[in-house]
Amino acid sequence: MDSKILTELRAAVGDGRLSTAAEDLATYAYDGTWAEARPDVVVHPETTAQVAAVLRVADAYRVPVVPRGSGTGLAGGSLPVTGSICLNLARMNRIVDISVADTLAVAQPGVITYDLQKAVEKLGLFYPPDPASVYQCTLGGNVATNAGGPRCLKYGVTGDYVLGLEVVLAGGHVLRLGGRTIKDVAGYDLKRLFIGSEGTLGVVTEITVRLIPKPAAQLTALAAFPKLADACQAVGAILQAGVTPLVTELMDQGTTRAVEGFKHLGLPTDVEALLLVAVDGDAELVKAEIATAAEILKRSGAREVRQAGSAAESEALWEARRNVSPAIARLARNKLGEDVTVPRSKIPEMVARLGDIARTNDLRIVVYGHIGDGNLHPTILCDRRDAAIMKRVEKAAGEVLAAAVALGGTLTGEHGIGIFKRAYMEMGVDRNALAWMAGIKALFDPNGICNPGKKLP
């Protein structure tokens, strides 16, 4: 990168907030995927004013800017591009305000999601969104991908809790969108454009989220189903009985065997599916609802149901689900984790198609996910060193996405498009809509410096 640009960037953020050393660039060259790409420079702003100054410099010289939080993304959204500035927002990590009276919190984008959850829970409040990387991921990244997690069935996703945003556009223009009220129809709801935009429209520098009262209790049941289709139908039956679970997590046989081989939890490995169901709310109601759910699980074909009677027992049952990712990682040198969503009624057919895709491409695919909202994570096991295998992996990944769309689903439920699914956008999104999206991108970012090469085809 030109020394003049580096000089202006250093002036924008101050001494000690700019990195060009090879070891620093390598640190910011990857995310939760296997892809890598080094930026030309990393800047570490600590204020909105510094972010605005960086974007003014970048826009003036037409230098790409790639925002980054903790780098836990699974679609390549925070990967740098050639000649880019990596805008590391991790130092903007203050919880600015927690208002019990207004049941909201204001935080900077570098705040770790779990840290916000724990901070508000000390005051009797609750922030429900809980991506699997909750202990590492940041609020800014959650907003950028509209992240979800297991609690989505009952509580919704990140965007359902965002009341307001502060956003910096290319050229350094700062916008305040939304605010501290639940109702606000005074203007166009521009904040919704930025939720899930993956940094392609601008950089989020402050987030206001609504909170709810912390549930008094939570209990869990783990059910073993000889037939996966029965597990899917059980979730519908639980909902029809008037119980809205906190989570309904599915693990297929391959996933269960991986977890059992890793942690030795005594899980049954001769069944097609394990289903983890949790409920929360009033203590007495929770006891009644978990009993109802357990009975429905048995009637729906579960061979075995382990019902927790205490918070400690619930934690023990959760141990299986928490260890899915590291357990699967032990099965092969590499893995490609997909993220598709289909209507809940189509999950058995989607899983069957995944089996067909695995067989026809001579690959192993294990499946887990948030069955209550139809969000599945088929994971293709592979070895990147083998070109022939990777060619089959690429073909299988496209077939997975095509199958989801054909069943009335979508290309991604919570990971985002990033770089890995851009080529498939026309498969899953109306072409006319894509053209209007491109127009919106051009309006907010006329020189195309904001996270180029991501999200849109």
C-alpha positions as CSV (number, residue, x, y, z in Angstrom):
1,M,0.0,0.0,0.0
2,D,1.2,3.5,-0.9
3,S,3.1,5.2,2.0
4,K,1.0,8.3,1.6
5,I,-2.2,6.3,2.4
6,L,-0.5,4.6,5.4
7,T,0.5,8.0,6.7
8,E,-3.0,9.4,6.4
9,L,-4.4,6.2,8.1
10,R,-2.0,6.6,10.9
11,A,-3.1,10.2,11.4
12,A,-6.7,9.0,11.3
13,V,-6.4,6.5,14.2
14,G,-3.3,7.6,16.1
15,D,-0.1,5.9,17.1
16,G,-0.2,2.3,18.1
17,R,-3.4,1.6,16.1
18,L,-2.0,0.6,12.8
19,S,-0.3,-2.7,11.9
20,T,1.7,-3.6,8.8
21,A,4.1,-6.3,10.2
22,A,3.8,-9.6,8.5
23,E,2.9,-11.5,11.7
24,D,0.1,-9.0,12.4
25,L,-1.3,-9.3,8.8
26,A,-1.2,-13.1,9.1
27,T,-3.3,-12.9,12.3
28,Y,-6.1,-11.1,10.4
29,A,-5.9,-13.2,7.3
30,Y,-8.5,-15.9,8.2
31,D,-11.9,-16.5,9.8
32,G,-13.8,-19.6,10.9
33,T,-13.5,-21.1,7.4
34,W,-10.4,-22.5,5.8
35,A,-9.9,-19.6,3.4
36,E,-7.1,-17.1,3.9
37,A,-6.2,-13.7,2.4
38,R,-3.9,-11.0,3.9
39,P,-4.8,-7.4,4.1
40,D,-2.3,-4.7,3.3
41,V,-2.8,-3.0,6.6
42,V,-4.8,-3.5,9.8
43,V,-6.2,-0.5,11.7
44,H,-7.6,-0.7,15.2
45,P,-10.0,2.2,15.8
46,E,-11.5,2.8,19.3
47,T,-14.1,5.5,18.4
48,T,-16.7,6.3,15.8
49,A,-14.7,9.4,14.8
50,Q,-11.7,7.2,14.1
51,V,-13.8,4.8,12.0
52,A,-15.2,7.8,10.0
53,A,-11.7,9.1,9.4
54,V,-10.5,5.8,8.1
55,L,-13.4,5.5,5.7
56,R,-12.8,9.0,4.4
57,V,-9.2,8.1,3.6
58,A,-10.3,4.8,2.1
59,D,-13.0,6.3,-0.1
60,A,-10.7,9.1,-1.3
61,Y,-8.1,6.6,-2.5
62,R,-10.6,3.8,-3.5
63,V,-9.1,1.4,-1.0
64,P,-11.3,-1.6,0.1
65,V,-12.3,-1.7,3.8
66,V,-13.2,-5.0,5.4
67,P,-14.7,-4.8,8.9
68,R,-13.8,-7.5,11.4
69,G,-14.8,-8.6,14.9
70,S,-13.6,-11.9,16.3
71,G,-13.2,-13.6,13.0
72,T,-15.6,-16.5,13.9
73,G,-17.6,-16.1,10.7
74,L,-18.3,-19.2,8.6
75,A,-18.9,-17.7,5.2
76,G,-15.8,-15.7,4.6
77,G,-17.5,-12.4,5.2
78,S,-14.6,-10.9,7.2
79,L,-11.8,-12.2,4.9
80,P,-9.6,-9.4,3.5
81,V,-9.3,-8.7,-0.2
82,T,-6.2,-7.8,-2.1
83,G,-5.0,-4.3,-1.3
84,S,-7.5,-3.9,1.5
85,I,-7.7,-2.3,4.9
86,C,-8.7,-4.7,7.7
87,L,-10.8,-2.6,10.0
88,N,-10.4,-4.4,13.3
89,L,-13.3,-3.4,15.6
90,A,-12.3,-5.6,18.6
91,R,-11.1,-2.6,20.6
92,M,-14.5,-0.9,20.4
93,N,-15.7,-3.2,23.1
94,R,-17.5,-1.1,25.6
95,I,-21.0,-1.7,26.9
96,V,-22.1,1.9,26.9
97,D,-25.4,1.6,28.8
98,I,-27.8,-0.9,30.3
99,S,-31.1,0.6,31.2
100,V,-33.3,-1.5,33.4
101,A,-36.1,1.1,33.2
102,D,-36.2,0.9,29.4
103,T,-35.1,-2.7,29.1
104,L,-32.3,-2.0,26.6
105,A,-28.6,-2.0,26.3
106,V,-26.2,0.1,24.1
107,A,-22.9,-1.4,23.1
108,Q,-20.0,-1.0,20.7
109,P,-19.6,-3.6,17.9
110,G,-16.6,-5.3,19.5
111,V,-18.5,-6.4,22.6
112,I,-18.5,-10.2,22.9
113,T,-22.1,-11.5,22.8
114,Y,-21.7,-13.7,25.9
115,D,-20.3,-10.7,27.9
116,L,-23.4,-8.7,27.1
117,Q,-25.6,-11.6,28.1
118,K,-23.9,-12.0,31.5
119,A,-23.9,-8.3,32.2
120,V,-27.6,-7.9,31.7
121,E,-28.5,-11.1,33.5
122,K,-26.9,-9.7,36.6
123,L,-29.7,-7.1,36.5
124,G,-32.5,-9.7,35.9
125,L,-32.6,-9.1,32.2
126,F,-32.1,-11.4,29.2
127,Y,-30.6,-11.0,25.7
128,P,-31.7,-14.1,23.8
129,P,-29.7,-14.4,20.6
130,D,-27.0,-17.0,21.1
131,P,-24.9,-18.1,18.1
132,A,-22.8,-21.2,18.6
133,S,-19.7,-19.0,18.9
134,V,-21.4,-16.9,21.6
135,Y,-18.2,-17.0,23.8
136,Q,-16.1,-15.4,21.0
137,C,-18.3,-13.7,18.5
138,T,-19.1,-10.0,18.6
139,L,-22.3,-8.0,18.5
140,G,-21.1,-6.2,15.3
141,G,-20.6,-9.5,13.5
142,N,-24.0,-10.7,14.8
143,V,-25.7,-7.7,13.3
144,A,-23.7,-8.1,10.1
145,T,-25.0,-11.6,9.5
146,N,-28.3,-11.3,11.5
147,A,-27.0,-14.2,13.6
148,G,-29.3,-16.7,15.2
149,G,-28.6,-19.8,17.2
150,P,-30.6,-22.5,19.0
151,R,-33.0,-20.1,20.7
152,C,-34.5,-18.8,17.5
153,L,-37.6,-20.9,17.6
154,K,-38.9,-19.1,20.7
155,Y,-37.1,-15.8,20.7
156,G,-36.0,-15.0,17.2
157,V,-32.7,-13.7,15.7
158,T,-30.4,-10.7,16.3
159,G,-32.5,-8.4,14.1
160,D,-35.6,-8.9,16.3
161,Y,-33.7,-7.2,19.1
162,V,-32.0,-4.3,17.3
163,L,-33.7,-1.0,18.2
164,G,-31.0,1.4,16.8
165,L,-27.7,1.5,15.0
166,E,-24.9,4.0,14.5
167,V,-23.4,3.4,11.1
168,V,-20.5,5.0,9.3
169,L,-20.7,5.1,5.5
170,A,-18.0,5.3,2.8
171,G,-16.7,8.9,2.9
172,G,-17.0,9.0,6.7
173,H,-20.7,10.0,6.8
174,V,-22.3,9.0,10.2
175,L,-25.9,7.9,10.4
176,R,-28.1,7.3,13.5
177,L,-30.8,4.8,12.7
178,G,-33.6,3.9,15.0
179,G,-33.2,4.7,18.7
180,R,-34.3,3.6,22.2
181,T,-38.0,3.0,21.5
182,I,-39.8,-0.2,20.4
183,K,-42.2,1.8,18.2
184,D,-40.7,4.2,15.6
185,V,-42.2,4.8,12.2
186,A,-41.0,8.3,11.7
187,G,-38.9,7.5,8.7
188,Y,-37.8,4.6,6.5
189,D,-36.5,1.7,8.6
190,L,-33.0,2.0,7.2
191,K,-31.5,0.1,10.1
192,R,-33.0,-3.1,8.6
193,L,-30.9,-2.7,5.5
194,F,-27.8,-2.9,7.6
195,I,-28.8,-5.9,9.6
196,G,-27.5,-8.9,7.6
197,S,-25.7,-6.7,5.1
198,E,-22.3,-8.2,6.0
199,G,-20.5,-4.9,6.0
200,T,-21.2,-4.2,2.4
201,L,-23.2,-0.9,3.0
202,G,-21.2,0.6,5.9
203,V,-19.7,-0.1,9.3
204,V,-21.8,-0.4,12.4
205,T,-20.2,1.4,15.3
206,E,-22.9,1.3,18.0
207,I,-25.8,-1.0,18.6
208,T,-28.9,-0.5,20.8
209,V,-30.7,-3.8,21.6
210,R,-33.9,-4.4,23.5
211,L,-33.9,-6.8,26.4
212,I,-36.6,-9.0,28.1
213,P,-37.0,-10.2,31.7
214,K,-34.7,-13.2,32.5
215,P,-36.7,-16.5,32.6
216,A,-36.8,-17.9,36.1
217,A,-36.0,-21.5,35.1
218,Q,-35.0,-23.9,32.3
219,L,-35.2,-27.6,31.9
220,T,-34.1,-30.1,29.2
221,A,-35.0,-33.5,27.8
222,L,-32.9,-35.6,25.4
223,A,-34.7,-38.1,23.2
224,A,-33.3,-41.0,21.1
225,F,-35.3,-41.7,17.9
226,P,-34.8,-44.9,15.8
227,K,-36.3,-42.9,12.9
228,L,-35.2,-39.3,12.1
229,A,-38.6,-38.5,10.6
230,D,-40.3,-39.2,13.9
231,A,-38.0,-36.7,15.6
232,C,-39.1,-34.1,13.1
233,Q,-42.7,-34.8,13.6
234,A,-42.3,-34.7,17.4
235,V,-41.3,-31.0,17.3
236,G,-44.5,-30.2,15.4
237,A,-46.5,-32.2,18.0
238,I,-44.9,-30.3,20.9
239,L,-45.8,-26.9,19.3
240,Q,-49.4,-28.1,18.6
241,A,-49.7,-29.0,22.3
242,G,-49.1,-25.3,23.2
243,V,-45.5,-25.7,24.3
244,T,-43.0,-23.4,22.5
245,P,-39.6,-24.8,23.3
246,L,-36.5,-22.7,24.0
247,V,-34.5,-25.0,21.7
248,T,-35.1,-28.1,19.6
249,E,-31.6,-29.4,18.5
250,L,-31.2,-32.3,16.2
251,M,-28.2,-34.6,15.8
252,D,-28.1,-37.3,13.2
253,Q,-26.4,-40.7,13.8
254,G,-23.1,-39.6,12.3
255,T,-23.0,-36.6,14.6
256,T,-24.0,-38.6,17.7
257,R,-21.3,-41.2,17.0
258,A,-18.7,-38.4,16.7
259,V,-19.7,-36.8,20.0
260,E,-19.8,-40.1,21.8
261,G,-16.4,-41.1,20.4
262,F,-15.1,-37.7,21.6
263,K,-16.7,-37.3,25.1
264,H,-18.0,-40.7,26.1
265,L,-21.3,-39.4,27.4
266,G,-23.2,-42.7,27.2
267,L,-25.2,-41.6,24.1
268,P,-27.1,-44.2,22.1
269,T,-25.3,-44.5,18.8
270,D,-27.7,-47.0,17.1
271,V,-30.5,-44.6,16.5
272,E,-31.0,-42.3,13.5
273,A,-31.4,-39.1,15.6
274,L,-31.1,-37.5,19.0
275,L,-33.4,-34.6,19.8
276,L,-32.6,-32.1,22.5
277,V,-35.6,-30.1,23.8
278,A,-35.4,-27.3,26.3
279,V,-38.1,-25.1,27.8
280,D,-37.8,-22.0,29.9
281,G,-40.0,-19.6,31.9
282,D,-41.8,-19.7,35.2
283,A,-40.4,-22.5,37.4
284,E,-43.7,-24.4,37.9
285,L,-44.7,-23.9,34.2
286,V,-41.3,-25.2,33.1
287,K,-41.8,-28.4,35.1
288,A,-45.2,-29.0,33.5
289,E,-44.0,-28.1,30.0
290,I,-40.9,-30.4,30.0
291,A,-43.1,-33.2,31.3
292,T,-45.6,-32.6,28.4
293,A,-42.7,-32.5,25.9
294,A,-41.2,-35.7,27.3
295,E,-44.6,-37.5,27.0
296,I,-45.0,-36.3,23.4
297,L,-41.5,-37.4,22.5
298,K,-42.3,-40.9,23.8
299,R,-45.6,-41.0,21.9
300,S,-43.8,-39.8,18.8
301,G,-41.5,-42.8,18.7
302,A,-38.6,-42.0,20.9
303,R,-37.0,-45.2,22.2
304,E,-35.6,-43.4,25.2
305,V,-36.2,-40.0,26.9
306,R,-33.8,-38.5,29.5
307,Q,-35.7,-35.8,31.3
308,A,-33.7,-33.4,33.5
309,G,-35.1,-32.6,36.9
310,S,-32.7,-29.8,37.8
311,A,-30.5,-27.2,36.2
312,A,-27.4,-29.4,36.8
313,E,-29.0,-32.3,35.0
314,S,-30.0,-30.0,32.1
315,E,-26.4,-28.9,31.8
316,A,-25.3,-32.5,31.6
317,L,-27.7,-33.1,28.7
318,W,-26.4,-30.0,27.0
319,E,-22.9,-31.4,27.0
320,A,-23.6,-33.5,23.9
321,R,-24.8,-30.5,21.8
322,R,-21.9,-28.2,22.9
323,N,-19.4,-30.7,21.7
324,V,-20.7,-31.2,18.2
325,S,-18.3,-29.0,16.4
326,P,-15.0,-30.2,18.0
327,A,-16.3,-33.8,17.7
328,I,-16.9,-33.5,14.0
329,A,-13.5,-31.8,13.5
330,R,-11.9,-35.0,14.7
331,L,-13.4,-37.0,11.9
332,A,-11.4,-35.6,9.0
333,R,-8.6,-33.2,8.2
334,N,-11.1,-30.6,7.0
335,K,-14.8,-30.0,7.0
336,L,-17.2,-27.7,5.1
337,G,-20.1,-26.6,7.3
338,E,-23.1,-25.6,5.3
339,D,-26.1,-23.6,6.6
340,V,-29.4,-24.0,4.9
341,T,-33.0,-23.6,6.1
342,V,-36.1,-25.4,4.8
343,P,-39.7,-25.5,6.0
344,R,-39.9,-27.7,9.1
345,S,-42.1,-30.2,7.3
346,K,-39.4,-30.7,4.7
347,I,-36.6,-31.6,7.1
348,P,-37.0,-35.4,6.6
349,E,-36.9,-35.0,2.8
350,M,-33.9,-32.6,3.1
351,V,-32.0,-35.1,5.2
352,A,-32.8,-37.9,2.7
353,R,-31.5,-35.8,-0.1
354,L,-28.3,-35.1,1.8
355,G,-27.8,-38.8,2.1
356,D,-28.3,-39.2,-1.7
357,I,-25.8,-36.3,-2.3
358,A,-23.2,-38.0,0.0
359,R,-23.6,-41.3,-1.8
360,T,-23.5,-40.0,-5.4
361,N,-20.4,-37.9,-4.6
362,D,-18.7,-40.5,-2.5
363,L,-18.5,-38.2,0.5
364,R,-19.4,-38.3,4.1
365,I,-21.9,-35.8,5.3
366,V,-23.1,-35.5,9.0
367,V,-26.1,-33.3,9.9
368,Y,-27.1,-31.4,12.9
369,G,-29.1,-28.2,13.4
370,H,-32.0,-26.2,14.9
371,I,-34.8,-28.4,13.7
372,G,-37.6,-26.1,15.2
373,D,-36.9,-23.4,12.7
374,G,-35.7,-25.7,9.9
375,N,-32.1,-24.6,10.0
376,L,-29.7,-27.5,9.3
377,H,-26.0,-27.6,9.2
378,P,-24.9,-30.4,6.8
379,T,-21.1,-30.8,7.3
380,I,-19.1,-32.3,4.5
381,L,-15.9,-34.1,5.7
382,C,-12.9,-33.8,3.4
383,D,-9.2,-33.3,2.9
384,R,-8.2,-30.0,1.1
385,R,-4.9,-31.6,0.0
386,D,-6.8,-33.9,-2.3
387,A,-7.9,-32.0,-5.5
388,A,-10.2,-34.8,-6.6
389,I,-12.0,-34.9,-3.3
390,M,-12.4,-31.1,-3.3
391,K,-13.9,-31.1,-6.7
392,R,-16.5,-33.5,-5.4
393,V,-17.0,-31.3,-2.3
394,E,-17.7,-28.3,-4.5
395,K,-20.2,-30.2,-6.6
396,A,-21.9,-31.6,-3.4
397,A,-22.1,-28.1,-1.8
398,G,-23.9,-26.8,-4.8
399,E,-26.3,-29.7,-4.7
400,V,-27.0,-29.1,-1.0
401,L,-28.0,-25.5,-1.8
402,A,-30.1,-26.5,-4.8
403,A,-31.9,-29.1,-2.7
404,A,-32.8,-26.6,0.0
405,V,-34.1,-24.1,-2.5
406,A,-36.1,-26.7,-4.3
407,L,-37.8,-27.6,-1.0
408,G,-38.9,-24.0,-0.5
409,G,-35.9,-23.1,1.6
410,T,-33.0,-20.6,1.5
411,L,-29.2,-20.6,0.9
412,T,-28.4,-19.5,4.4
413,G,-30.2,-19.3,7.7
414,E,-27.6,-17.5,9.9
415,H,-24.0,-17.8,8.6
416,G,-24.4,-15.3,5.7
417,I,-23.4,-15.4,2.1
418,G,-19.8,-14.0,2.4
419,I,-17.6,-15.3,-0.4
420,F,-18.6,-19.0,-0.4
421,K,-22.2,-18.7,-1.6
422,R,-22.0,-15.6,-3.9
423,A,-22.0,-17.8,-7.0
424,Y,-25.4,-19.3,-5.9
425,M,-27.2,-16.1,-5.2
426,E,-29.2,-16.2,-8.4
427,M,-30.3,-19.7,-7.5
428,G,-31.9,-18.5,-4.2
429,V,-32.8,-14.9,-4.7
430,D,-35.1,-13.3,-7.3
431,R,-32.9,-11.7,-10.1
432,N,-34.9,-8.5,-10.1
433,A,-34.5,-8.2,-6.4
434,L,-30.7,-8.7,-6.8
435,A,-30.6,-5.9,-9.3
436,W,-32.3,-3.6,-6.7
437,M,-30.0,-4.8,-4.0
438,A,-27.1,-3.8,-6.3
439,G,-28.7,-0.4,-6.7
440,I,-28.9,0.0,-2.9
441,K,-25.2,-0.9,-2.6
442,A,-24.3,1.7,-5.2
443,L,-26.3,4.3,-3.3
444,F,-24.7,3.8,0.0
445,D,-21.2,2.9,-1.3
446,P,-20.8,4.5,-4.8
447,N,-17.1,3.6,-5.0
448,G,-17.5,0.1,-3.9
449,I,-15.0,0.1,-1.0
450,C,-17.2,-1.5,1.7
451,N,-16.4,-5.2,2.0
452,P,-16.3,-5.7,-1.8
453,G,-16.7,-9.2,-3.3
454,K,-19.1,-10.3,-0.5
455,K,-22.8,-10.9,-0.3
456,L,-23.9,-9.9,-3.8
457,P,-23.0,-11.8,-7.0
